[in-house]
Amino acid sequence: MLKLSFPIDAQVDSSYLEEKNAQAQNHQELIYSPINSLTELDYWSAAKTFTQAKYLALSMLPIQEIAIQVAYDAMLAAQVCRNKQYTYRKSWLKNNRYKKYGPTKALLHKNQLVQNFVYREIEKYEKYTEGDFNQPINSQLLEDLLKNFILSEENLIIRYIKFLIQMAEDNSANAVLATTKLIYKYRTIDVAEIYTRLHGDGPVDNYFSKRKGEFIRRLEERFQSLINQDILKVVVGNKREKYFQGQEIFDDKWSNLVKQTFNSFIPWGTNCLPKHSKGSFIDSLFSWFKDIFSEDQKKILSIHTLFCPNCFNSLVKELNLASPEKQLALPTFNLSKISKEKSLPMSSFNYQDPITEKTEIRNILNRLHSENLRREQLINSGIKNIFITNNDLKILDLDLSKDRNASISIKDDFLTSKNILKIYSIDRQGDLLFATVVLNKHDRSSINIFNEQKFSLLEGKQNIFLLAKYIEDNENSHYLLKIKYRENLLEETALFWHEYSSIMQSVWLK
């Protein structure tokens, strides 16, 4: 039986909301300090998780209605996520105990998973404001708000940084690349030194040059609408390397905005290195990592060190490298062709009083609880139909009473920036989400490890499995997805072991 991943606590602390509202006086400066420790995440209520998610969404797209919807969708998707969780990692380690290399991504806490989903769920709304009106918004009110939203260079810089963090996919090596090569512009030898200090060993040969090209390609596809409008321009250098116009020079114009943005994107539940009166920052960091047993926590804290302006400044200073402000090299977004006639109603930017926000949170928690009850009832009564979406577009429809197996091939470019599969069924109230899967094709260092991933979408009397295999081809790379459905698998297993024990008993008696 599926259980709610977050404790329902509708008793929202008014002082907490007042503190958040005070921090949100300016929608471009939504910054909050890292939580004291990872263990504190275990004590977050659903109300606090939702509030954090909403304000994170507001920092990227300052429209109240959009932020509420994004926070709700992120919490719902995280509740039913079928990978990036401890049960999935334990299963993988058990089946691959003799592999030389393990998973390269950090395993997220359930509340950090919500933060991760906020980045993904808000993307379609961002693209809509950029002129891509093919995004599945499914709400006339939200469409009207998005059409009237005025883009600014600050908005686009925040989205650029956010998408790099999203592409890093909780991989500390990718986070090094995104931060030091595509936001700041450090020499490769300096980037390798930063990597070594955080990971204890050096990067693979040509790791950053190979991965940088892949990141640029994905950035092109993400911001294709802006490129088509000449708002963002791609430049090819003398060595045929690609970069965006503006990144050929250092410019500290947006240094404060970048600091504010990184502060907002620090992984939830991580804190800065405790101050020591003796010893260097790097030595203290090494000692701190040495005392941490969990490899996942080490990776998450490495990511914190890269994203936190104070920690990153301390790191590069001790390595005798230039300060991040002097190495800043961001794309230039030319918004001169954007119409200035449209304007967003100011009511969308107003921040709510604690009473209104408490009511809003209760409504959201009730919706989440209702969704959970619907899933339980549907599973108990039996699921008859499912359909799968990617990028919120339907890619497969399956009638379980007729078909027990199905497969579909998805092209590489179709899974560019948002690799989330959502599996739905239908009850009397309509579509019902009961599983999500995050596909990780772009982690090249783990393609061989996860060449064919298996996810259990449903367990119990009915069993639904998803097999995802990445097939790499220079001309036609794609994912091959297979759905396998089984009924009464537990009864069949019990019957098998009963027959097996009977046979072995008879052999022993003979």
N, C-alpha and C positions, 0 to 999 in steps of 0.2 A: 504494500500500500504506500502510495506517495504521501509524504509528509511535508508540511510547510517548512521551508528552510530557515525562516526567520521567526523569532518569537514575536507574537502579536502583542503589542503594548500600545494601546490607544491613549494612555495617560501621558500626554506629551508635556514635558517640562517647559513652562512658559519662559523661564529665564534663558533656556537654551535657544528658543526661537528668537527671543529678543536679541541675543548675542549674534545670531546669524543675520538678522535683519540689519543690525548696526554695521556688520561687516559688508553688507550689500548696498550701502548707500549709493555707491557708484557701480553700475553694472559691468564696467570694465576692470574693476579691482576686486573681484570676488576671490579673496585669498584667505586661507585659514591654516593654522599651524598644524604640523603632523601630530597625529595622536601619540600619546606617551609610549605605548608599547604594542606589539602585535597581539599580546594576550588580551588587551582591552577590547579588541574587535569581537571577542567571544561574548562580551556583555552588552554589545550594541542591541538596542531594540529595533524592530522594524521601522518605528517612527523615526529614529535617528538615522538609520540607513537611508530611508527615503529622503529625508531632509538634506543629507550630504549629497545624494545623487541629484536632487533638484538644483541645488546651488552650483554643482559642478556643470550641469547642463546650461544653467544661466550664464556661466562664465564664457561659454562658447557661442550660445545663441540666446541673447537676452529677451526672450519672450516667455512670459509666465506660463501660458497655455501649452506651449511646446515643451518647456522644461518639465512640467508635471507629467505630460504624456511620455516623455523620454524616460523619466525616473521610474514610472510605473512599468513600462515595457522592459527596462533593464532589470528590475527586481523580479518580474515574472520570468524572463528568460533565464536568469541566474538560478532561480528555484528549480527549474527542470533541466538544467544543463547536464548532459550525460558524459562529458569529459571535463578535463581541467578540475577534477575533484579527486579526493583521496581514494575512493573506491576504484576509480579508473586507474590511478597510478599504481596501486597495490596489485591490481590484476595484471597490468603490463609488466611490472617487475617480476612477478611470479612466473609469467610465461616467457620472459626473456632474461633469465638470471645469468646466462652465459654470454650475453652480449658484452663487447668491450666497452662501448659507450652507452651511457644512459640518456634519459630525456634532457634536452638542453633548455627547456622553458621552466620557469619557476611555477610551482603549484600554488595557486592562489587560495587565500582564505575566502570563504563564501561571500563576505562583504567586499573584499577586493575584487571578486568576480563581478559584482554589481558595478563597480567603478569601471571595469573593463568593458562591460556591456553598454554603459552610457556612451563611451566613445563610438561604439558601433551603431547604436540605435539612433544617434543624432545625425548620422551622416546623410541620410536621405533628405532631411530638412535643410541641411547646409547646402546640398546640391541644388535644391529647389530655389533657394535664394540666389544662387549663382546662375540661374537661367536654364537649368535642366528640369523641365516641367514634366518629364516622363516618370518621375518618382511617384511611387504608390502612397499618397498621403491619406486618402480615404476620409477626408473631413473638409467640408467647404469652409468652415470657420478657420481652420489651420491654414488652408490654402490662401485665404484672403490675407491673413496676417503675414504669411511668408512673402506674398507678392508685393506687399507694401513695405517690406523691410529694406532699409537702405544699407548697402554694403559699405564697409569702411576698410581701409588698409589694415587697421588694427584687428578687425574681425578675421581677415584672411590670413594674417600672420599667426594668430592663435590657432586657426584651423590647420595651417601648414605644420605647426609644431605638434598639434594633437594627432595629426595623421601619421607623422613620423613615429610618435610614441605608440600609436595603434599598430603600425607595421612591425615595430620591435617585438611585439607579441610576448612580453614578459621574458624575453631572452636578454640577459645582461650584455652579451657580446653585441647583439644588434643595437642595444641602447647606447653602447659606446660609439658605434658607427653613426647613429642618428644624431647624437649630441655633438660629437667632435668633428664631424665631416660635413654635415648637411645643415647644421644650425650655426655652430662655430666652425672655423676653418683652420684647424691645426695641421701641421705636417704629419705625414704618415708615420714617421719615426717617433713623433711625440704621442700620436694616438696609440701606437704599439706599447709605449711606456705606460700610459694610463691604463690600458687593457691589462698589462702584466701586473701592475700594482693591485688591481681589483680581483684578478683571477689567479694569481700565483704562478702562472706560466704565460709564455708568449702566444700570440695568435698564429693560426695556420698561415703559411706563405700566401701572399696575395689575397688574404681573406677580405680586407677592406675594399680593395679595388674591384674585386668581383662582386661583392655584395652592394657596393655603392651604385654600380650600373643597374642592378635589379631594383634598388630603391628608387632611383630616378625614373625608371620605366613605370613603376607603380604610381609615383607622384604625377607623372604625365597623364596617366589614365584617370587618376582621381580628379585632377583639375582640368580635364579636357575641355569642359565648357568655358572656362576662363581663357584657355589657350586659343580656342576658336574665336573668342571675342577680342583677342589681342590685349587682354588685361594682363596675362602672364605669357612671357616669351621664353622659348627654349633655345639655348645657344650651344653650338658645337665648337669645342676648342681645337687648338692646333694638333693635339694628340687624339682627336676624334672623341674626346670625352664630352659628355653632355652635362649641362648645368643650366640654371635659370638666370635670366638677366638680372643683374644686381648682385649676384654671388661672386663676381669676379673681383670685387673690391670689399675692403673692410669698412663697416659703417656702424657706429655705436648709437645711431639715432633711436633705435627701438630697444636699447639695453634694459631699461626699466620695465617695459612691457614684457620682454622675454623672461625677466626674473619673476614677475607677477604670474605669468603663465606657468612656468615651471613649478612655482609654489603651489598652484592649484592642482597640478598633475602629479605631485608626489604620491607614491603608493600609500593608500590609507593604512593606518596602523604602524607606520614606521617613524622612527624618531632619529634625530641627529646623534652623532657620536658624542658620548658624555665627555665633558671637558676634563682634561687631566693637567695638573700643574707641571708635570714632568713628561718628557717624551714628545716626539713629533706626532703630527696628525696621522701620517702613514703608519708609523709603528703602533700607535694606538688603534688604528683601524685594523691592522693585521692581528693584533691581540684580541680585539673584539670578535673578529671573524673566527679566530681560533677557538674561542669559547662557545661558539654556536654549533650545535650538533646537526641541525637540519640544513641540508644543502639548499633546499628551496628558500629558506630564510636568508641564507647567505646571498643568493642571487637577487632576492628582493631588496636587501639592504645595499647591494652594489648598485642597483637601479636607483635607490634613494640617493646615494652619494653622487650620482651623475645628474639627477634632476634638481636636487636641493642646491640653490645658489650658494649658500654658505659652505656646505660640504665640498662642492665642486671647486669653489674658489680656494679653499684650504688645500685641496689635493694638488691643483695645478701650481699653486704658489710654492709648495715644497718641492715640486719637480722642476722649479725654475723655468716654468713656461709662462708665456704671456697671459695676462688676465683675460677671462672670457669676453669682457666688454670690447677689448681691442681685437679680438678674433671673430667678432660677429659678422656674418656674411649671409644675409637673408635675401630671398627673391624680392624683386620690385613688382608691386601690383599697380598697374596703371588704370585708375578708375575714372579717368576723364570722360569716358564715353557713357558712363552710367548716368541714367536720368536722375536728376535731383528733385523732380516734381513730386514723387511719391513720398509719403511719410507714414511712419507707423504710429497708430494711436498711442498716446502717452500712457493710457491705462495699462497697456501691456508691460510697461517698464516699472510700474508702481509696485513696491514690495508690501506684502500684506502684514497686517497687525497679527499678534500672536493668536487671538481668538479665531480669526478667519483661517489662519494657517492650521490650527489644531483641528478645525472642522474638516479642512481639506485632507489632512493626514488620515483622520478617521475614515473618511470616504474611501481613500486609496487602500487602507488596510482591510476594510470590509470587502472591497473588490478582490483583493488578493486572496482573502479567506474564502470568498465565494468561489473563486476559480479553483482553489484546492479541493473544496467539497465536490464541485462538479467533476473533477478528475477522479476522485475516489468513487463516486457513484457510477461514472462511466466505466471504470475499470472493473468494478464489481458486477455490473450488468453485462459487460462484454463489449469490446470495440469491434465494430463491423467494417468501418471504412477509415482510411487515413489518406492524407495528402501531404506533400512535402513542398516547402517553398525555399528559395534561395534569393537573397536580396528582396524578400517579400513578394516574389513572383513565383507562381505555382510551376513546378517542374515535374511532378509525378502525382497521379491519383490512383489509389489501389483499393479494390473491393476484396476484403480478406475472405469473404465467403466463396469467392471464385478463384482468386490468385493467392498462392502462398509464396511466390518468388517474383521479383521484378528487378530490373536493372535499368540504369540510365547513365549516359555519358555526358559529362559537362565539360565544355571547352575551357582551356586555361584562362583566356581573357574574360570569361564569364564569372570567374571567381577571383577577381583582381583585388578589390579593396575591402570586401566584407564577406568573409567566408563563414557565414552562419547558415546552417540548415535548420529550419523549424518544422517540426512534425505535428500535424493537427489531426484531430478527429472531430466528429460532429455529434452534438446532443440536441435536445429540444430547444435550447437557447441559442444555438448556432455553433460557430467554429470554436474549438477548444484546443489550446496549445498544451501538449503533454510531454514534449521533449525538444531540446535544442542540442545541436552538435556544432562545435567550432572546428573547422577543418584547417589544418596547418600545412599547406603545401609549400609555403615559401621558406620554411626552415631547412635550407639545403643541407645543413650538417646532420639532419636527422631523417633525410628521405629514405635511406636504406633501412634505418631502424624502424620507422613507421610506414614501410612500404605498403602494407595492407593493415589498416586499422579496423578493429572490430568494436562496435558500440552496442550495448544492450539498451534498447529504447523502452522496453516494457518487460517486466518480470512477473511471474505468478502463473496463473492458469493459461494466460496467453503470453507468448514470448515473441518479441519483434527484435531482430538484430539488423544492424546496418554495417556493411562492410565497405570501406572506402579505400580504393587503391589509386595511387597517383602514378600515371604512366607518362614518363618524360620523353618527349620527342621534340626536336628543335622546331619542327613545322606544325605539329598538332599535339602539343602536350594537353593532357586532360585528366579529369578524375572519372573513374569508373565506380559508380555507386550501386550496391546490390542490397536489396531488402529481402530478408528471409523471415517467414512467419511460421510459428509452431504453436500447437495447442496442447494443453495437458502435459507439458514437458516434465513437470515434477512427478506426475503419476507414472509416466513412461520410465523415468529414471528409477523410481522406487520399484516398479515391476521388474526392471532389468536386474537390479541388485538382489531382489528376492529370488529370481530364477537362478542367478549366478551362485548365490550362497547355497541353494538347494543342490545344484550340480556339484559344487565343491564338497559339500557334506557327503553326498553319495560316493564320490571318488575316495574321500578319506576313509569312509566306512569299509570300502572294498580293500 
